[in-house]
């Protein structure tokens, strides 16, 4: 079943990769280049999954996550955080702040597909 997915990432190469994956998985993809734009799109599009880079200009992934978790309308939307600088400590911070999944870049296609499926789960589609 199709889900609305929002990618918040300033890296264009990740956008192309994610477009291909969403096409394969049958999901609809929206994109924001930074956290501020991403939060605006969350309010417009009501995505069923948010995939967000941790390190971005203007507003990073942790701040996006905290803003979402503080808003009752979006507090339950699953968020998959990722970063090239994902240490165990950074992973723990993401999970403590409410991330549903946390991945380190680079990741394998199957690793990402599995994380997306876990985030969406059968009850979210």
N, C-alpha and C positions, 0 to 999 in steps of 0.2 A: 504494500500500500504506500502511496506517495506521501512524503512529509515535506513541510516547508522548512528548509535549512538556511540559516544565516551564517556566512563566513565573515568574520571580522579579522582582517589581516592586511598589513601594508605591503606584503610581498606578492607582486603580480604572478610570479611563477607558481606560487601555491594556489592562486585562483584558477589557473588553467588546469592544474592537477585535480583540484576539487571539482571543477566543472565536469571533467571526464568521469570522475568517480560517481558524482550525483546522477549523471546521465545513465551510467551502468546500473546504478541502484534504483533508478526511477524516482528520484526526489527532485524537488524544485529548489534552486539555489539562488539566494540573494547575496550581495557582497557589499561590504563597507570597508573603506581603506583605513579607518581608525576607530577608536572606541567611541568617540562622540557621535560620529555618523552611525556607528553600529547601534547605539542606544536609541537614536531616532528611528532607525529601521525596525528595531524590536517593537516599538510602540505602533508603527504603521502596519507591519506585516504579521505580527504575532507568530513568530516561528515556533516550530515544535522542537527544534534543536539549534543551539548556537555553538559554533566551532570558532574558538577565539585564540589568537596568538597572545602570549603574555607580554612581550616587549614590542610596543608600538609608540609612535609619536602621539602627543596630545593626551591620550588616556589609554593606559595599558590594560591588559587582560584582568589583572587582579581588581582594579578599580571598576571595570565593567561588571565583573562578577559580584562585587560587593553592592553595587547599585542595583543590579537585578535581584539579588537576594533580599534587599531591603524594601522592594516594591511588591506588595501582596499580589498584584496582577501577574507578575513574572517570576515570582520567587521559586516556583516549581518547574520552570523550563530547564531541561537538562543543558548543561554547559560542558563542552569538551575543550579543555585548555591544552595548548601545545607551545613548545618553545625549543629552540636549539640549545638554550642554556638551562635545560631542565635537570637540575641536580635532585638528589633525594630530598634535600631540604626544601627546594622550590616546589617539588611535587607535593610534599606534606602541607606546605602553605596553601597551595591550590585546593587540596582536598578539605583542609580546615575551613577555608573560606566558602566552601560550598560547591566546588567543581564536581561534576558527576564522574568525569574521567580526566586523566592527565597523561599526555603523551610527550615523549622527547622526540625532536626532529634530529636526524631524518627518521622517518618511520616507513615500514613496509606497507604496501597497499592493503594486504590482508589484515594487518594489525589495526589500521585505521578503519577498515570496513567492520571488523569485529567490535571496535569501540563504539562506532556509530550505532550498530545494531543493539548493543547493550544500553546505550543512552536512550534510544527510542523505545526499545522493549515492546512487546505485543500490546500492552495496555495503553501506549501513547499514540498508536497509529489509528 
